[in-house]
Amino acid sequence: MRHYEITLIVHPDQSSQVATMLEKYKQMITSEGGKIHREEDWGRKHLAYPIDKIYKAHYLLINIECGQETLDKLNYNFRFNDAVLRNLIITKKHAINKPSIMLINKDKEHDKNSDKNSDKNSDKGRA
């Protein structure tokens, strides 16, 4: 079995269905004897360019280990799922378990925003 990194761009109107969609794909991978090494939900982000007049989309990243037959099934499902705007499948040499740079930056940004909000709240208490 080979290692793959899959990135999905999902229609923003389908963001509430992302968890269900991800579970379906995970079940498809594990039922065929594959493994999921990493899964990340990056949330909604601005697109670099509009796709069908859509300016924001929901991003997902999955690192898996599976056979070619399973990968073909996944690719087929991505192609015919209207919620998936774009998908990218990259072959990797080994399994990747560490958090991606996007997730690390998202966490740092979240921490900054929470620090700013706590500073604002403490300033209100002083006045």
C-alpha positions in Angstrom: 0.0 0.0 0.0 1.1 3.5 -0.8 0.8 6.8 1.1 -1.3 9.7 -0.2 -2.1 13.2 0.8 -5.6 14.3 -0.2 -6.8 17.9 -0.1 -10.4 18.7 -0.7 -12.1 22.1 -1.3 -15.8 21.8 -0.4 -18.6 24.1 -1.3 -19.3 26.6 1.5 -23.0 25.8 1.6 -22.1 22.2 2.4 -19.8 23.1 5.4 -22.4 21.5 7.8 -22.1 18.2 5.9 -18.3 18.1 6.0 -18.2 15.8 9.1 -20.6 13.3 7.5 -18.7 13.4 4.2 -15.4 12.9 6.0 -16.7 9.9 8.0 -18.0 8.3 4.7 -14.5 8.6 3.1 -12.8 7.4 6.3 -15.1 4.3 6.4 -14.4 3.7 2.7 -10.6 3.7 3.4 -10.6 1.6 6.5 -13.0 -1.0 5.1 -10.5 -1.8 2.4 -7.7 -2.3 4.9 -6.3 1.3 4.6 -5.1 3.5 7.4 -5.7 7.2 8.1 -2.6 8.9 9.4 -3.8 12.5 9.7 -7.0 14.4 9.1 -7.3 18.1 9.4 -10.3 20.5 9.0 -8.9 23.9 8.1 -12.3 25.5 8.0 -13.5 28.2 5.6 -10.9 30.2 3.8 -10.8 32.6 0.9 -10.1 31.1 -2.5 -7.1 32.4 -4.5 -9.6 32.9 -7.4 -13.3 32.4 -7.7 -14.7 29.0 -8.7 -18.2 29.3 -10.2 -18.7 32.7 -8.5 -17.7 31.2 -5.1 -15.1 33.2 -3.1 -14.8 31.1 0.0 -14.7 27.3 0.5 -14.2 24.7 3.2 -10.7 23.0 3.2 -9.9 19.5 4.3 -6.6 17.6 4.4 -6.3 13.8 4.9 -3.1 11.6 4.9 -3.9 8.0 4.2 -2.3 4.7 3.3 -4.3 2.5 0.9 -4.3 0.4 -2.2 -4.9 1.6 -5.8 -8.5 0.2 -5.9 -9.5 2.3 -2.8 -7.9 5.4 -4.2 -9.8 4.9 -7.5 -13.0 4.6 -5.5 -12.3 7.8 -3.6 -11.4 9.7 -6.7 -14.6 8.5 -8.3 -16.6 9.8 -5.3 -14.8 13.1 -5.3 -15.5 13.6 -9.0 -19.3 12.9 -8.8 -19.9 14.7 -5.5 -21.3 18.2 -6.2 -20.1 19.5 -2.9 -16.4 18.8 -3.7 -15.3 21.8 -5.8 -11.7 20.6 -6.2 -9.5 17.7 -5.0 -5.8 17.1 -5.1 -4.2 13.7 -4.5 -0.5 13.6 -4.0 1.7 10.4 -3.6 4.0 10.6 -0.5 7.0 8.4 0.3 6.1 7.9 3.9 3.2 8.5 6.4 2.9 12.0 7.7 1.5 12.3 11.3 2.6 15.8 12.3 0.2 18.8 12.1 0.5 20.8 8.8 1.7 24.3 8.6 -1.8 25.5 7.9 -3.2 24.0 11.1 -0.3 25.3 13.1 -0.8 28.8 11.7 -4.6 28.5 12.4 -3.9 27.6 16.0 -1.5 30.5 16.4 -4.0 33.0 14.9 -6.7 31.6 17.2 -4.4 32.1 20.2 -3.6 35.7 19.2 -7.3 36.5 18.8 -8.2 35.0 22.2 -5.3 37.0 23.8 -6.6 40.2 22.2 -10.1 39.5 23.4 -9.0 38.8 26.9 -7.0 42.0 26.9 -10.0 44.0 25.8 -12.2 42.4 28.5 -9.6 43.1 31.2 -9.4 46.8 30.0 -13.2 47.1 30.3 -13.0 45.9 33.9 -10.6 48.7 34.8 -12.7 51.5 33.4 
